[in-house]
Amino acid sequence: MRTRYVVVVYGDTELAYRQAWLLFVSLAAYADPLSEFIALTDHPERFDWFRGVVRTQRLTPAQLDAWRRGASGWRHKLEVERALMPSDGALVLLDSDVVAVQPLEPFVDELPGGALFLHKQEYVIGESRPRGNRRILHRAHRRDEPGTRRQGAAPRS
């Protein structure tokens, strides 16, 4: 199974790009050689030295604003999932501040069954206050896509 690793990094904060570079180096060391690495960014030139290893896709400010629909820090990740989900294989959407520290085969082996992983639970979407968050959760629970598994029931509105 081919795995597509995607990092969304945008803005002018140098630290985010440096973290993404370290992440890609660690992925190159620990991911399957057939894996695909993508940086979705408004500054693709910052990944020029990864040419041939990391594919860049331009993220425009207008696209990011449309995907975020306000100040949300996570809604755009759902849109990235929709836009970049491979037809065959798995998608791993990573924050730029993570790093691989061991072989990824055990992690990747669980993806075909629909396993979902978080390195840190920031909050439970269904328990958050904005109604828009609950609508997105309901929509995610209604999706019946091959290779996805949702855990738990959708909350009541």
DRENGU-193802 format. One record per residue (C-alpha): residue in one letter; x, y negated, z negated. Coordinates in steps of 0.25 Angstrom, whole numbers, plus 2048, in hexadecimal, padded with zeros to 3 digits. Layout:
<pts>
aXYZ
...
</pts>
This chain:
<pts>
m800800800
r8057F2804
t8057E87F9
r8037D97FC
y8097D07F1
v8047C27F1
v8097B67E9
v8017A87EA
v80B79D7E7
y80878E7EA
g80B7807E6
d8187797E3
t81C7807D6
e82A7867D9
l8287907CE
a81D7987D5
y82579A7E1
r83179F7D9
q8287A87D2
a8227AD7DF
w8307AF7E5
l8347B87D9
l8277C07DA
f82A7C37E9
v8387C77E6
s8337D07DB
l8287D67E4
a8337D97EF
a83A7E17E4
y82F7E97DE
a8237E97E9
d8227F47F4
p82B7EF800
l81E7F0809
s8177E5800
e8137D8805
f8177CB7FE
i80F7BE801
a8117B07FB
l8047A87FD
t80979A7FB
d80878B800
h81878B801
p81B79780A
e82979180C
r82D7947FE
f82D7A3802
d8357A280E
w8417A9808
f8377B5806
r8347B6815
g8327C4819
v82F7C980B
v8247BF807
r8197BA810
t8147AD80E
q8067A8810
r803799810
l7F9794805
t7F3787808
p7EE77D7FD
a7E177D804
q7E078D804
l7E578D7F5
d7DA7837F1
a7CF78B7F8
w7D37977F2
r7D57927E4
r7C778A7E4
g7CC7817D9
a7D67827CE
s7D57917CD
g7E27987CC
w7DE7A67D0
r7D27A57DB
h7DC7A37E6
k7E27B07E2
l7D57B77E6
e7D67B07F4
v7E47B47F6
e7E07C27F3
r7D57C17FE
a7DE7BB808
l7EA7C4806
m7E47D2802
p7EB7DC80C
s7E27E5813
d7EA7F080F
g7F27F1802
a7F27E87F6
l7F37DA7F2
v7FB7D57E6
l7F87C67E2
l8037C17D9
d8067B47D2
s8137AF7D4
d8187B07C6
v8187BF7C6
v8247C87C9
a8257D77CC
v82F7DE7C2
q82D7ED7C6
p8297F57D2
l81A7F27D7
e8168007DB
p80E8037CF
f8067F67D0
v8047F77DF
d7FF8067DD
e7F38017D5
l7EF7F67DF
p7E78007E9
g7DE8037DE
g7DA7F57DC
a7E37F27D0
l7E37E37CC
f7EF7DE7C4
l7F17D17BC
h7FE7CE7B4
k7F67C57AB
q7E87C37A9
e7E57B47A9
y7D67B57A7
v7CA7BD7AB
i7C37B77B7
g7B57BC7B3
e7B77B57A5
s7BC7A87AA
r7B379C7AA
p7B27977B8
r7A679D7BF
g7AE79D7CC
n7B87A77C6
r7AC7B17C2
r7A77B07D1
i7B47B47D6
l7B57C07CC
h7A77C47D1
r7AB7C37DF
a7B87CB7DC
h7AF7D67D6
r7A67D77E2
r7B17D97EB
d7B27E87EF
e7BF7E87F7
p7C77F57F9
g7D37F67F0
t7CE7ED7E5
r7C97F07D7
r7C37E67CE
q7C37E97BF
g7B77E67B6
a7AA7E07BA
a7A77D27BF
p7A27C97B4
r7947C37B4
s7927B57B8
</pts>
